Amino acid sequence: MMQQSSYLSLDEGSKKARHYCAYQERCSEDVKKKLLGWGLGEQQTIEVIDQLEKEGFLSDIRFAGLFVRSKINQNRWGKHKIETGLKSRNISDEIIAGAIANIDVDVYNNNIRLLIINKLEGLERFEPSIKKQKITQYLVSKGYEPEIVNEFVKSI
């Protein structure tokens, strides 16, 4: 079966991108990949992204804030993992720093406590030193800072 190439005009690409952004919050990198995948050229893609930003359909600041809130509240990720996720989407360091600065410390610390409690349930058969080691590894893999993790693990 022959694959048909789909090259869009600037107007068609802009219209599709509006729908794409209206459905769910996107970052400029996601929209860029989508537009290039639809067959728009590099210059046209930049024009569409600029227009979407002017119209309010696209905002990396808004995306970063939503990304941070969803990863904290739903996935219980730590700051390092969130930062890595945003960097993989080419979000600027300034925007990342601003979004991470808005994390509620109480929610963040409560997430660590909940993750420790849940992890402890599966580690009943291990001796205390092994439990602490496994919990530390788990929390660091979730993106929590080792110094904060160590403070919480000491209290186990």
Buried (B, 14 or more C-beta within 10 A) or exposed (E): EEEEEEEBEBEBBBEBBBEBBEEEBBBBBBBBBBBBEBBBBEEBBBBBBEBBBEEEBBBBBBBBBBBBBEBBEEBBBBBBBBBEBBEEBEBEEEBBEBBBEEBEEEEBEEBBEEBBEEBBEEBEEEEEEEBBEBBBEBBBEBBBBEEBBEEBBEEE
